[in-house]
Amino acid sequence: KVMNSLAQRVTTARALAASGMPARGMAVSAKALKIRIKSVNSIQRITKTMKMVAASKLKGFQSKMEASRPLVGAINKVQNKFIEFNNAEDAAPAATEGTPAGELLVAMTSDRGLCGAVNSSIVKAVRNDVRENNKTNFGIVTVGDKGRSAIGRLFPDNMRLQVTEAGKKPPTFLQASLLAEQINGIEASSASMYYNVFKSAIAYEYEKAELPSRALFVDNGAKFAAEYELEYENDDVILADLYEFALSAKLFNGLLETATCEQSARMAAMDGASKNCGELIGKLTTQMNRARQAAITTELCEIVAGAEAIAQ
């Protein structure tokens, strides 16, 4: 009776193993585990490839980004000089007529995901800034599809401009100039840019930068011309051109910083995904070996049971 009961259990286990269904004491069959290991191997190859692609792109973006930082540093010095002129005691207040939109918030994000918290950090920064400062009169410009979808859900009535598919190709100064032209057409009293600043291949920081305004440059042109010699008669045209160039340069640096952070974060994310796949493959391989050993033990039990039945 004992041998017959054992033979019945062995037969049941073999039938379940052949059908791919899990048996008692056995998570899944060796065949199902082998299929799953093959699937995880395919995912690991994809993540490793994406890591290599991100690493190769990172070098190109990083070199361009580092080359743009000295220009932005010079632009910031000029902008700070205009702010000093505007904050002087005898300075006339900047014109506010025709600026009903209030403050303009420019959020720099990416078009694709799988890059860690690069996009979510910008969305959270915009949300926290608006809520903590109780802003009501503001407009939002989003660069990148991820920012458009996330920020659009939070502040649908404040969206002024949405730029997508900007990250398909490496950022160029022409692209930044076109973006600056569109932003310049939006009436606002001030503008701020939210973007990630590249620190290293594994680190980046969120930063909020004040963008130059046309009123700041034009209204303080007399003081600027008094301190710096201008060789043209029409100072207003020069200052307007300087403002547009400064705005384009800061936006260009923001695009490059965002693209560099995106690639570094994607490289780190894909490296972590590849390591997780390796760990999962190891666990699945162990389970498959155990299931295979269980199948071998089952066959040995069958042989013993058959021999005992013949002997009787």
C-alpha positions as CSV (number, residue, x, y, z in Angstrom):
1,K,0.0,0.0,0.0
2,V,2.8,2.4,0.8
3,M,4.5,1.7,-2.5
4,N,1.2,2.1,-4.4
5,S,0.6,5.5,-2.7
6,L,4.1,6.6,-3.5
7,A,3.6,5.5,-7.1
8,Q,0.4,7.5,-7.4
9,R,2.1,10.6,-6.0
10,V,5.0,10.2,-8.5
11,T,2.5,9.8,-11.4
12,T,0.7,12.9,-10.3
13,A,3.9,14.9,-10.0
14,R,5.0,13.8,-13.4
15,A,1.7,14.8,-14.9
16,L,1.8,18.2,-13.3
17,A,5.4,18.7,-14.5
18,A,4.5,17.7,-18.0
19,S,1.6,20.2,-18.0
20,G,3.8,23.0,-16.6
21,M,1.5,23.5,-13.6
22,P,3.2,23.9,-10.1
23,A,3.1,20.8,-7.9
24,R,2.9,20.7,-4.1
25,G,6.3,21.7,-2.6
26,M,7.5,22.9,-6.1
27,A,7.1,26.5,-7.2
28,V,7.1,26.0,-10.9
29,S,8.4,23.4,-13.4
30,A,11.9,23.4,-14.8
31,K,10.5,24.1,-18.2
32,A,8.7,27.2,-17.1
33,L,11.7,28.4,-15.2
34,K,13.9,28.0,-18.2
35,I,11.5,30.1,-20.3
36,R,11.5,32.8,-17.7
37,I,15.3,32.8,-17.4
38,K,15.5,33.2,-21.2
39,S,13.1,36.2,-21.0
40,V,15.1,37.9,-18.2
41,N,18.3,37.3,-20.2
42,S,16.7,39.2,-23.1
43,I,15.8,42.1,-20.8
44,Q,19.3,42.1,-19.4
45,R,20.8,42.4,-22.9
46,I,18.5,45.3,-23.7
47,T,19.4,47.2,-20.5
48,K,23.1,46.6,-21.0
49,T,22.7,48.0,-24.6
50,M,20.8,51.0,-23.3
51,K,23.5,51.7,-20.7
52,M,26.2,51.6,-23.4
53,V,24.2,53.9,-25.7
54,A,23.6,56.4,-22.8
55,A,27.3,56.3,-21.8
56,S,28.4,57.1,-25.4
57,K,25.8,60.0,-25.6
58,L,26.9,61.3,-22.2
59,K,30.4,62.1,-23.4
60,G,29.1,64.2,-26.3
61,F,26.5,66.1,-24.2
62,Q,29.0,66.6,-21.3
63,S,31.6,68.2,-23.6
64,K,29.1,70.6,-25.1
65,M,27.5,71.4,-21.7
66,E,30.9,72.2,-20.2
67,A,31.7,74.5,-23.1
68,S,28.5,76.4,-22.6
69,R,29.1,77.2,-18.9
70,P,31.7,80.0,-19.4
71,L,29.2,81.8,-21.7
72,V,26.4,81.5,-19.1
73,G,28.8,82.7,-16.4
74,A,29.5,85.9,-18.4
75,I,25.8,86.3,-19.1
76,N,25.0,86.1,-15.4
77,K,27.5,88.8,-14.7
78,V,25.9,91.1,-17.2
79,Q,22.4,90.3,-15.9
80,N,23.6,90.9,-12.3
81,K,24.9,94.3,-13.4
82,F,21.5,95.2,-14.8
83,I,19.9,94.1,-11.5
84,E,22.3,96.4,-9.6
85,F,21.3,99.3,-11.8
86,N,17.6,98.4,-11.4
87,N,18.0,98.2,-7.6
88,A,19.8,101.5,-7.3
89,E,18.0,104.2,-5.2
90,D,17.6,106.6,-8.1
91,A,16.4,103.9,-10.5
92,A,13.0,104.2,-12.0
93,P,10.7,101.2,-11.4
94,A,10.5,98.8,-14.3
95,A,7.5,99.1,-16.4
96,T,4.7,96.6,-15.5
97,E,2.2,97.7,-18.1
98,G,1.2,94.9,-20.5
99,T,2.4,92.0,-18.2
100,P,-0.9,90.5,-16.9
101,A,0.6,86.9,-16.9
102,G,2.7,87.6,-13.8
103,E,5.6,85.2,-13.3
104,L,6.6,82.7,-16.0
105,L,7.9,79.3,-14.9
106,V,10.0,77.4,-17.5
107,A,10.4,73.6,-16.7
108,M,13.1,71.7,-18.5
109,T,12.4,68.0,-18.7
110,S,13.0,65.1,-21.2
111,D,10.8,63.5,-23.8
112,R,11.6,59.9,-22.7
113,G,11.6,58.1,-19.4
114,L,13.8,55.3,-17.9
115,C,16.1,58.0,-16.5
116,G,15.5,57.9,-12.7
117,A,14.1,61.0,-11.0
118,V,15.3,63.5,-13.5
119,N,11.8,64.5,-14.6
120,S,10.0,64.0,-11.3
121,S,12.4,66.3,-9.4
122,I,11.6,69.2,-11.8
123,V,7.8,68.5,-11.5
124,K,8.1,68.4,-7.7
125,A,10.2,71.6,-7.6
126,V,7.6,73.5,-9.7
127,R,4.7,72.2,-7.6
128,N,6.4,73.0,-4.3
129,D,7.4,76.5,-5.4
130,V,3.9,77.3,-6.5
131,R,2.2,75.9,-3.3
132,E,4.7,77.1,-0.8
133,N,4.7,80.7,-2.1
134,N,1.0,80.7,-2.8
135,K,1.4,81.8,-6.4
136,T,-1.8,82.6,-8.2
137,N,-0.8,84.8,-11.1
138,F,1.7,82.7,-13.1
139,G,2.2,80.9,-16.4
140,I,4.1,77.7,-17.1
141,V,6.2,76.7,-20.1
142,T,7.2,73.0,-20.3
143,V,10.0,71.7,-22.4
144,G,9.8,67.9,-22.8
145,D,6.9,65.5,-23.0
146,K,7.3,64.2,-19.4
147,G,6.9,67.7,-18.0
148,R,4.0,68.5,-20.2
149,S,2.0,65.5,-19.0
150,A,2.9,65.7,-15.3
151,I,2.7,69.5,-14.8
152,G,-0.3,69.8,-17.2
153,R,-2.3,67.6,-14.8
154,L,-1.3,69.8,-11.8
155,F,-1.9,73.2,-13.4
156,P,-3.9,72.8,-16.6
157,D,-5.2,76.4,-16.5
158,N,-1.7,77.9,-16.2
159,M,-0.1,76.3,-19.2
160,R,1.2,78.9,-21.7
161,L,3.5,76.9,-24.0
162,Q,4.3,73.2,-24.4
163,V,7.4,72.1,-26.3
164,T,7.8,68.4,-27.1
165,E,10.2,66.3,-29.2
166,A,13.0,68.7,-28.3
167,G,15.2,65.9,-27.1
168,K,15.2,63.8,-30.2
169,K,18.4,65.4,-31.4
170,P,21.2,67.1,-29.4
171,P,20.3,70.7,-28.4
172,T,21.6,73.5,-30.6
173,F,21.7,77.2,-30.2
174,L,19.2,77.6,-33.0
175,Q,16.8,75.5,-31.1
176,A,17.3,77.6,-28.0
177,S,16.9,80.8,-30.0
178,L,13.5,79.6,-31.4
179,L,12.4,78.7,-27.8
180,A,13.6,82.1,-26.6
181,E,11.6,83.8,-29.3
182,Q,8.4,81.9,-28.3
183,I,9.0,82.7,-24.6
184,N,9.7,86.3,-25.4
185,G,6.2,86.5,-27.0
186,I,4.6,85.5,-23.7
187,E,3.8,88.6,-21.5
188,A,5.3,88.2,-18.1
189,S,6.8,90.4,-15.4
190,S,9.6,87.9,-14.6
191,A,10.7,84.4,-15.7
192,S,12.5,81.5,-13.9
193,M,13.9,78.3,-15.3
194,Y,13.8,75.0,-13.4
195,Y,16.4,72.5,-14.6
196,N,18.9,69.9,-13.4
197,V,22.6,70.8,-13.1
198,F,25.1,68.0,-14.0
199,K,27.6,67.3,-11.2
200,S,29.0,63.8,-12.1
201,A,28.0,60.7,-13.9
202,I,26.1,59.6,-10.8
203,A,24.9,62.9,-9.3
204,Y,22.9,66.0,-10.4
205,E,21.2,68.8,-8.5
206,Y,18.0,70.7,-9.2
207,E,18.4,74.5,-9.7
208,K,16.1,77.5,-10.2
209,A,17.7,80.3,-12.3
210,E,16.2,83.7,-13.0
211,L,15.9,84.4,-16.7
212,P,16.6,87.9,-18.1
213,S,13.7,90.2,-18.8
214,R,13.4,92.7,-21.6
215,A,12.3,95.5,-19.3
216,L,15.3,95.0,-17.1
217,F,17.7,95.4,-20.0
218,V,15.9,98.3,-21.8
219,D,14.9,100.4,-18.8
220,N,18.4,100.4,-17.4
221,G,20.1,101.0,-20.8
222,A,21.2,104.6,-19.9
223,K,23.2,103.4,-16.9
224,F,24.7,100.5,-18.8
225,A,25.7,102.8,-21.7
226,A,27.3,105.2,-19.2
227,E,29.5,102.5,-17.7
228,Y,30.2,100.6,-20.8
229,E,31.0,102.3,-24.2
230,L,28.5,101.4,-26.9
231,E,29.6,102.2,-30.5
232,Y,26.1,102.4,-32.0
233,E,23.7,105.3,-31.9
234,N,20.5,103.3,-31.2
235,D,21.2,101.9,-27.7
236,D,17.7,100.4,-27.4
237,V,18.3,98.1,-30.4
238,I,21.6,96.9,-29.0
239,L,20.1,96.2,-25.5
240,A,17.2,94.4,-27.0
241,D,19.6,92.2,-29.0
242,L,21.7,91.7,-25.9
243,Y,18.6,90.6,-24.0
244,E,17.6,88.1,-26.7
245,F,21.1,86.7,-26.9
246,A,21.3,86.4,-23.1
247,L,17.9,84.6,-22.9
248,S,18.9,82.2,-25.7
249,A,22.3,81.4,-24.1
250,K,20.7,80.6,-20.7
251,L,18.0,78.4,-22.3
252,F,20.7,76.7,-24.4
253,N,22.7,75.9,-21.3
254,G,19.5,74.6,-19.6
255,L,18.8,72.3,-22.5
256,L,22.4,70.9,-22.4
257,E,22.3,70.4,-18.7
258,T,19.0,68.6,-18.9
259,A,20.2,66.4,-21.7
260,T,23.4,65.5,-19.9
261,C,21.6,64.7,-16.7
262,E,19.1,62.6,-18.6
263,Q,21.8,60.4,-20.1
264,S,23.8,60.1,-16.8
265,A,20.6,59.1,-15.0
266,R,19.6,56.6,-17.7
267,M,23.1,55.1,-17.6
268,A,22.8,54.6,-13.8
269,A,19.2,53.3,-14.1
270,M,20.1,50.8,-16.7
271,D,23.2,49.7,-14.8
272,G,20.9,49.0,-11.8
273,A,18.4,47.2,-13.9
274,S,21.1,45.0,-15.4
275,K,22.4,44.1,-11.9
276,N,18.8,43.3,-10.8
277,C,18.4,41.0,-13.8
278,G,21.6,39.2,-12.9
279,E,20.4,38.6,-9.4
280,L,17.0,37.4,-10.7
281,I,18.7,35.0,-13.1
282,G,20.7,33.6,-10.3
283,K,17.6,32.9,-8.2
284,L,15.7,31.5,-11.1
285,T,18.6,29.2,-12.0
286,T,18.7,27.9,-8.4
287,Q,15.0,27.2,-8.5
288,M,15.3,25.5,-11.9
289,N,18.1,23.3,-10.6
290,R,16.0,22.3,-7.6
291,A,13.0,21.5,-9.9
292,R,15.3,19.4,-12.1
293,Q,16.6,17.5,-9.1
294,A,13.1,17.0,-7.9
295,A,12.2,15.5,-11.3
296,I,15.2,13.2,-11.2
297,T,14.3,12.1,-7.7
298,T,10.7,11.4,-8.9
299,E,12.0,9.2,-11.7
300,L,14.2,7.3,-9.3
301,C,11.2,6.8,-7.0
302,E,9.3,5.4,-10.0
303,I,12.0,3.0,-10.8
304,V,12.2,1.7,-7.2
305,A,8.4,1.5,-7.0
306,G,8.3,-0.5,-10.3
307,A,11.1,-2.9,-9.2
308,E,9.3,-3.5,-5.9
309,A,6.0,-4.2,-7.7
310,I,7.7,-6.7,-10.0
311,A,9.4,-8.4,-7.1
312,Q,6.1,-8.9,-5.3
